[in-house]
Amino acid sequence: MTIQWAGLSPELLIQLDRDREQPLRSQLEAAIRSAIREGRLAAGERLPSSRELARDLGVSRGLVQECYGQLLSEGYLDSRVGSATRVAGGAVSMPASAGPASAGPASAVSVTDPAAPAFRKSPRPPLIADFRSGVPDLASFPRGDWAWATQQACRTTASADFDYGDPRGSDSLRQVLAGYLRRVRASAAGPEDLIICTGYAQGLALVLRVLAGRGIRTVAFEDPGYGTDDISATVRAAGVSAVHVPVDGNGLDVAALAASGARAVVATPAHQSPTGVVLTPERRHALVEWARRGDGYLIEDDYDSEFRYDREPVGMVQGLAPDRVFAIGTVSKALAPALRIGWVLAPAALTGAVAQEKEIADRGTPVLDQLALALLLESGRYDRHLRRMRAVYARRRAALADALASHSPRARLTGLAAGFHGVLHLPGPADEQAVVDAARHRSVGLYPMRSYRSGSSPAPPQLVLGFGNVSEHAVRAGIAAVADLLG
Ligand SMILES: Cc1ncc(COP(=O)(O)O)c(C=O)c1O
């Protein structure tokens, strides 16, 4: 039996993620609380019996009873002897973002903030699965390790380190990171060539400014490629214009790059974003050749390649030509985007110029965070986290491939060698946007390849599916819900 609540099935209203650290009981409580606050469960509405709900969600009846008991005591639910559990009359609905999660109905008033900044993300309706790419599993952030590392850093840092420091970043982080990058990413550089920054976005801004200052005003970008609105704004702000170079089954088309007239190119050789293609060895050499011959530079975006499933991660092109490559790394995929930590590995002759841009931008990346990262790397906790996450993503990747193979066998999935997104090739003359819109109506977030392309010329219909932040259960439920749209 499927119980309909406010027109929604329990699976839609309540999503329990067994991979999360948060216990199932507290996930269930939070889901019911927010459904009441957001008005998806109205006052007086009858809740299913604990037995029914337990069966539908695949949890124990005792867990549901404990959850109902908690919400009864907080005043969200009402229950009279002999009658069903219902949503309490005083539990006023309010927007999901207003008020702390633990606030009870007494404080649950509808609040609108006239001074809310325009860029604040509006609350998204709950989705069965959101296949947005580029997001790692946020629930797996190693809170314990990070808490340990920040506490250690705070306790042991010398007082002198609280001063303005080297704009390139903390010496100890640059030492351990240089060793890590040599070991794991086959880089060829030392700590003196590293500038710690606040993620790829800032690293790119610094490098573009350095290049623009040396007369390089046209920079090539991969097409399709990673070019969010803020990246485009970064390019404009650096006084640089972008040209687009196609990507094919072997990666960036180096002949087209040579014909473009650009003297610098931003590329993702280890795992092309978004197609997932790995740049072939021939193309790697051609790219280095192109840079050497024309006094050009590669800006290597090395964003997610630690997660490689079939073999060891491919090393960075930087290792082949450290004098011609700016390699930019980030912890946004390995740990979390919220940390805002990344690095630029610059050609020796230009390290000083990048450091100068960093100093102008903000005088340096927060030192305690840098020291915490150094401790994670040094202690082996970073590697351990990556190992654990590789297994998590491998399972999600397999769940996605299996779900598609059984529900939508005509749709082809490619680009899964590394990272946590793939490309779904829709069969026949499908309309990407129509599929995305229809999926949204079924509470599944899908994303069109069109938004990664530079032009509007016709291209085969494709979707970019991220699975980093989607549990195996949600992957299966999400694909099952939209299978007929995918062919
Ligand atoms: C291709 C690519 N590069 C870099 C990043 C990370 O950028 P940042 O370090 O600024 O978070 C992302 C995040 O989605 C990405 O998809």
The ligand as an SDF file (V2000), in Angstrom:
LIG
                    3D

 16 16  0  0  0  0  0  0  0  0999 V2000
   35.8740   21.3050  -13.5580 C   0  0  0  0  0  0  0  0  0  0  0  0
   35.9080   21.8920  -12.1880 C   0  0  0  0  0  0  0  0  0  0  0  0
   37.0000   22.5470  -11.7740 N   0  0  0  0  0  0  0  0  0  0  0  0
   37.0890   23.0610  -10.5320 C   0  0  0  0  0  0  0  0  0  0  0  0
   36.0450   22.9730   -9.6500 C   0  0  0  0  0  0  0  0  0  0  0  0
   36.2070   23.4370   -8.2160 C   0  0  0  0  0  0  0  0  0  0  0  0
   36.2730   24.7430   -8.0630 O   0  0  0  0  0  0  0  0  0  0  0  0
   36.5660   25.3510   -6.5970 P   0  0  0  0  0  0  0  0  0  0  0  0
   37.9020   24.8430   -6.1370 O   0  0  0  0  0  0  0  0  0  0  0  0
   36.5810   26.8300   -6.8440 O   0  0  0  0  0  0  0  0  0  0  0  0
   35.4730   24.9190   -5.6860 O   0  0  0  0  0  0  0  0  0  0  0  0
   34.8670   22.3650  -10.0500 C   0  0  0  0  0  0  0  0  0  0  0  0
   33.7000   22.3030   -9.1410 C   0  0  0  0  0  0  0  0  0  0  0  0
   32.6040   21.9560   -9.4930 O   0  0  0  0  0  0  0  0  0  0  0  0
   34.8130   21.7840  -11.3310 C   0  0  0  0  0  0  0  0  0  0  0  0
   33.7110   21.1090  -11.7330 O   0  0  0  0  0  0  0  0  0  0  0  0
  1  2  1  0
  2  3  1  0
  2 15  2  0
  3  4  2  0
  4  5  1  0
  5  6  1  0
  5 12  2  0
  6  7  1  0
  7  8  1  0
  8  9  2  0
  8 10  1  0
  8 11  1  0
 12 13  1  0
 12 15  1  0
 13 14  2  0
 15 16  1  0
M  END
$$$$
